[in-house]
Amino acid sequence: MSGALMDAAIAEVGAKPWQVQTLDTPASDQMECPEPFSFSKFTSEACRPISNHVKSIQLLFDVQEGIEPSVEASEVSAMIAAGQFQGLPEVLAFKAEVPEGSKVDLILAASPSK
């Protein structure tokens, strides 16, 4: 994992003033990515592997490719926004209970039409 994509993003936006606002309620939306790239590029260039030396994690991505959820993306987004993790389709369900106060996000990419 090279981290090249993450390094480029940090070079572009790092050391600039940013303001983060906490929303009163979770929000979800569907969007088209102007410059799409594959999940394999994302995992190899934006993510870094977890090692035995990691003591805490600010953001963790669990990338599962090739999964066809049994419900619409908007329904899954609504469940996650409402914190209803136990209602997720089996292929997306967590194997253990999500710790209290955890922030969960999900990226669903449409499979190419067959």
C-alpha positions in Angstrom: 0.0 0.0 0.0 1.7 3.1 -1.2 -0.6 5.8 0.2 0.0 7.9 -2.9 -3.7 9.0 -3.2 -3.7 10.1 0.5 -0.4 11.8 0.2 -1.7 13.8 -2.8 -4.8 14.8 -0.9 -2.8 15.9 2.1 -0.5 18.0 -0.2 -3.6 19.6 -1.8 -5.7 20.4 1.3 -3.2 20.1 4.2 -2.3 23.1 6.3 -5.4 25.1 5.1 -8.1 26.3 7.4 -11.1 24.0 7.6 -14.2 24.1 9.7 -16.1 21.0 10.6 -19.7 21.3 11.8 -21.6 18.6 13.7 -25.0 18.0 12.2 -28.0 17.9 14.4 -29.1 14.7 12.6 -27.2 12.3 10.4 -27.4 13.0 6.7 -27.1 10.8 3.6 -27.0 11.5 0.0 -26.3 9.9 -3.4 -23.8 11.6 -5.7 -21.9 11.1 -8.9 -18.1 11.2 -8.5 -16.6 13.5 -11.1 -13.4 11.5 -11.3 -14.3 8.0 -10.2 -11.6 5.5 -9.2 -11.8 1.8 -8.2 -12.0 0.5 -4.7 -8.7 -1.3 -5.3 -7.1 2.0 -6.1 -8.7 3.5 -2.9 -7.5 0.7 -0.7 -4.0 0.6 -2.2 -3.4 4.4 -2.4 -5.5 6.0 0.3 -5.5 3.5 3.0 -2.7 2.1 5.1 -2.8 -1.4 6.7 -3.4 -1.9 10.4 -0.2 -3.1 12.1 0.4 -4.6 15.5 1.8 -1.3 16.6 -1.5 0.6 16.1 -3.0 1.6 19.5 -6.0 3.6 18.2 -7.7 4.3 14.9 -9.5 7.5 14.0 -11.1 6.2 10.8 -11.4 2.6 9.7 -12.6 1.4 6.3 -13.9 -2.1 5.8 -14.0 -2.5 2.0 -16.2 -5.4 0.7 -16.3 -5.6 -3.0 -18.7 -7.6 -5.2 -21.6 -7.5 -2.7 -25.1 -7.2 -3.9 -27.3 -5.9 -1.0 -30.8 -7.1 -0.9 -32.2 -3.6 -0.3 -31.9 -0.2 -2.0 -28.9 2.0 -1.1 -31.2 4.7 0.2 -32.7 2.2 2.7 -29.3 1.1 3.9 -28.3 4.8 4.3 -31.4 5.5 6.3 -30.7 2.5 8.6 -27.1 3.6 9.2 -28.1 7.2 9.7 -30.7 6.1 12.3 -28.2 3.8 14.0 -30.2 0.7 13.2 -27.2 -1.5 12.5 -29.0 -4.7 13.6 -31.4 -4.2 10.6 -28.7 -4.2 7.9 -28.8 -6.9 5.2 -26.9 -10.0 6.2 -24.0 -9.3 3.7 -23.5 -5.8 5.3 -24.3 -6.7 9.0 -21.7 -6.4 11.7 -20.6 -9.6 13.3 -20.4 -7.9 16.7 -22.4 -5.1 18.3 -21.2 -1.7 17.3 -19.8 0.1 20.4 -21.9 2.9 21.8 -21.2 6.3 20.2 -19.5 4.8 17.2 -19.8 6.8 14.0 -20.5 4.5 11.0 -20.5 5.5 7.3 -20.9 3.4 4.2 -20.0 3.8 0.6 -22.1 1.7 -1.8 -20.9 1.6 -5.3 -23.2 0.4 -8.0 -22.1 -2.8 -9.8 -21.6 -2.4 -13.5 -24.7 -3.6 -15.4 -24.4 -7.1 -16.7 
